[in-house]
Structure formats: C-alpha cells, structure tokens
C-alpha cells in the first residue's frame, strides 16, 4: 500500500467507526446467501441458484431515521431506462437538497468534509460544499449512447438503470435492493465468487451477487450491506475527489477493499462500488 492509500484507509476507518446508523447483521437484518451464481447473461437462462430472497429480515424502524427517510424518498424519482431523458421536477430537486441537508449533519459526512477541506479539495463553507456534492451526484449527463441527459451519479450507483431493457447497470445499494426485492421486482440468483475472492459471509458488510431486476440481468454486482446512506456517500465522495485513479485500495475494519470509481468528464461520478479483496483481522 502506498502512502496515500494508507492515509485514505485511516480516513475510511474513521468514517466506519462513526457510522452510528449502521445496522448489525443478524440483529437488524438477516440475509440468506444460498448458492453460488452461474454465468447468467439473460433473465431466462435458468441459472437461478437461490430459490429464496436474499433478505430474510430487515428491521424497517431503521428506515424512519432521518437520512434513511430522505434517501428512500429519492429512489422513485428516476426513469430506469438509459436513453429516456430524466425530467426533474421542483419537488425532486427539493428532495435532493433535503437529503444532502440531512447527511451533511452526520458525523461521517462532517469527518469527510473536514478532510477534504484540509486537502483543499472541497470548499469550507457548508453551503458551497453542498453545491459541490450536488454537482458530483445529482447533475444530469448523457450516458454512453444517449444524446440527452438521462443519468446521474446518484441514479446509477444508488437506484440502478437498465440498458436496452436487458442489462442492469449500476445498482450498488442494499436499501434499493431490499425494497425492490420486497416489491417482487428483484430476483436474487446467488452470490458471486471467483478464484481470488473470499467466500461470502452473511455477517459481513460486503457482498458480490447476481440478480435480475424487472426484465434485466445484473450478471455480477457488488454492494455494501447494512451501512448507512451517509457512509456510502462520504466514502465515495472521498474517493472521487481524492484519487485520479479508477481503483483505490483501502483497508478498514475487517475488510481490504478496492473502491472502483469512474469519473464522468471529471465533474460527475460515472459509477462507484466496492470490490472485496480479502478479509483481514481488525476491529469491527
């Protein structure tokens, strides 16, 4: 690990330690891993290795917390098909701001902001910082193959999109996964592992998996499970602003992780998600 990765790891550990709204596996939620996913390329190729849903239980009282409530209100504001222009209403803009207002008050986001100011990567003034976050996450841009603004960092990462109606792109958030599974729109098809990746663990907070959503397939996705919206927002913003690289190695808690972070025109987040490299001995 180089010096900047070590410094970033220390920051991420601090975010983790201060993520007061994180859920506890086995207590606040339970997941059922079932079988290892096959090489599905379409929804109907019959390789479902998980007969039951991924989530067997989530304590939904958690969703009444301010940041969760504000986050969930954003999830239904998007048209999932790329190429369909997004129409952003004044109400939706207000909801975006309400969400940013709620997370900026949290310990994790305050820690991230302080660090970014010290690095001269973010403005010190909270209002200006919020504007920066808005640009990175919520400003619309045209995704590949589209001529009109049809996507944003937030939509891609946290909500999910479909390309050509057959492939799911983005969709790296456990709350959206849980809510869509509950509605019957998600079919979990098993966990993903390769020769180099560690075995999944229902009590750990990172999972690689395969699922279908509506009529599209996500052959392999990777998500944090049970973390708060503010933790993911703080972590991904930190990696986006701090590193020109598209893969950043960080070690924190029990995890050694690569955070993949693709920029769009250097102004917006294209996509970002965690890839578990290995478990490590450490504190929770």
LINWOFEN-V942013 format. One line per field, one symbol per residue. phi: phi as a letter, one per 20 degrees, with the letter a starting at -180 (. if undefined). psi: psi as a letter, one per 40 degrees, with the letter a starting at -180 (. if undefined). burial: + if it has 9 or more other C-alpha atoms within 8 Angstrom, else -. A space follows every 10 residues. Layout:
phi=???
psi=???
burial=???
This chain:
phi=.effffffff fffffffdef efedfndebc cdfleffeef dbfdemdedb fdffeeacff ggfefgffgf fffefeecef ffneffddeg fffffgffff gfffeegfff fffgfffgel dcffffffff ffffffddfe befgncedfc bbgffffedn cddmmddecm mdcfffffff fffnedcfdp edbcgeefff bfeddcbebc bdclddddgb ccbfcneegf fffffffgff eecffeccec cbldcdcdee beedlmdcee bbaecfeaec faef
psi=hidddddddd dddddddegd eiihieddih ihdbihiafh eidfeefheh diidhdhhhe ddeeiddddd ddeedeeihd hidhhhhhid dddddddddd ddddeidddd ddddddddef eiidhddddd dddddddehi ihiheieihe iidddddddi iiheedhhib gfhddddddd ddeeehhhei ihiadeiiii heeiehhhii iihbeiigdh ihiiheiidd dddddddddd ddheiehhhi hibehhihhh hhihfedihd iiiihhdiii hai.
burial=----++-+++ ++++++--+- --+-+--+++ +++++++--+ -++---++++ --+-++---- ------++++ +++++---+- ++++++---- -++-++-+++ ++++-+++++ ++++-++--- ++++---+++ -+++++++++ +++--+-+++ ++++++++++ +++-++++++ ++++-+++-+ +---++++++ +++---++-+ -+-+++++++ +++--+++++ ++++++++++ ++++++++++ +----+-+++ ++++++++++ +++----+++ +++++++++- ----
